[in-house]
Amino acid sequence: MMKSFFEAIQWIFDEIIFFFHDIFRFTEIEPTWGWWVANIVNWALWGIICYYIWYWIKQLQLHKDNNEEDQDTTAHSFLK
């Protein structure tokens, strides 16, 4: 019973969760287009990161413009 449980966990990780890692491992073997795939993935992730940083800063600015931000140093009880 326990052996089949752990084999099921192994199967989930090997076949489903690490599927994209296998794809990247295969593209690394191919020298002609593996470099391009790696760089496209890097640029896509950097684009996503930059967008969310921009969105976060935009939301902070909206809260600051509405005077919703409490900038008092004693805003938290542990800072009194």
ZINOR-V443915 format. One record per backbone hydrogen bond with DSSP energy under -0.5 kcal/mol. CO is the residue of the C=O (numbers start at 1). NH is the residue of the N-H. If there is no record, write none. Layout:
{{CO NH} {CO NH}}
This chain:
{{1 5} {2 6} {3 7} {4 8} {5 9} {6 10} {7 11} {8 12} {9 13} {10 14} {11 15} {11 16} {12 16} {12 17} {13 18} {16 19} {18 22} {19 23} {20 24} {21 25} {22 26} {23 27} {24 28} {25 29} {26 29} {26 30} {29 31} {30 34} {33 37} {34 38} {35 39} {36 40} {37 41} {38 42} {39 43} {40 44} {41 45} {42 46} {43 47} {44 48} {45 49} {46 50} {47 51} {48 52} {49 53} {50 54} {51 55} {52 56} {53 57} {54 58} {55 59} {56 60} {57 61} {58 62} {59 63} {60 64} {61 65} {62 66} {63 68} {63 69} {64 67} {68 70} {69 71} {72 75} {76 79} {77 80}}
